[in-house]
Amino acid sequence: MTLTLALPPDVESKLMRYAAATGKDPAAFVQETVEEKLASLSEPALTASQRAAAWDRWVEHMRSWAQTNLPSGHRVDDSRDSIYEGRGE
C-alpha cells in the first residue's frame, strides 16, 4: 500500500533527524515505526460466541493430538535412582 502523509515541518524535521541517526531512509524508518506500534497493540476483544468457538476448536485439536500420542504400552522407569545411576552419587 502506498500512503501519502502531510507532516508539519517540525515533525518532518524530527523524522529526518531520527531516520538519519539510524542510517535508514525516512520511508523505511516510518514503516518500521508503524510496524512496531501495530505489534504493540492488543487484538480486538472477541465476543462470547467467538471465544466459545475458539475454545471448541482448541479442545477438538487437543483431542485429535491426544489420539496420535497414545501410551507406549511399556513401563518407563523415570525414578530418580534410574536417572542418576552411575553418576557417583
N, C-alpha and C positions, 0 to 999 in steps of 0.2 A: 504494500500500500504506500502510496506517496501522499505526504501530508505537508501542506504549506502553512507555516506559522508566522504571524506578525508579532515580533517581540519588541518590547520597549527598548530603547537604546541602552539603558543601564543593564537590563537582563542580557541583551546581546553581547555587551562588553564582558560581562561576567562569564557567559558561556564561552566566548573566545579565549579568555584567560585560562579557565579550567580545562578546556579541551587542549590547549597548547601545553599546559603543565603536565597533562597525562600522555602527551605525544599522539593524540588522536585528532582526526578531523572533526569539526563540530557535529556533523551528521552522525558519525559513529558514537560520539560522546552522548548525544541526545538519545540515540537508540538504546545504548547501554543503560542510561539513567532511567528511561521509561521501563525497560525490561526489569530492572531491579525494583522499581516501585510496584509494578504489577505483581512480581513474585512475592512481595511482602504483604499484599492484600489477602484477606481471607476470602474463601469461596462464599458465594451467597448461601444463606441458610436454606436447608431443604424443608419441604412441607412434611407433615406427619406421614402422608401416604408414600412420599418418595423415600423417607427414612425406612419405612416398613418394607418397601420393595427392595431397597438396597440390602437390608438385613436378611430378607428371604433369599436373595441371590447369594449372599455370603454363606449362609447356612447350607444351601444346596451345593455350593462349591466345596465347602469343607467336608460334607458327607461324601461327595464324589471322590475327593482326595483320599479320605479315610479308606474307601473301598479299594483303592490301589495300593495301600500300605498296610496290608493285613499282617498279623503276628507271624513271626518266622517259624513257629512250630517247635522250636527247641529252646531249652533254658539257657539264658545268658548269665554267667557269673560276674556280676558287677560289684561284688563286695570290695571293701577297702583292702582286705588281705590279698585278693587276687590282683587288684590294680597295682599295688606297690610291691608285689612279690619279687624278691631278688634284688632289691634296691638297698639292702643293708640296713633296714630299719629294725 
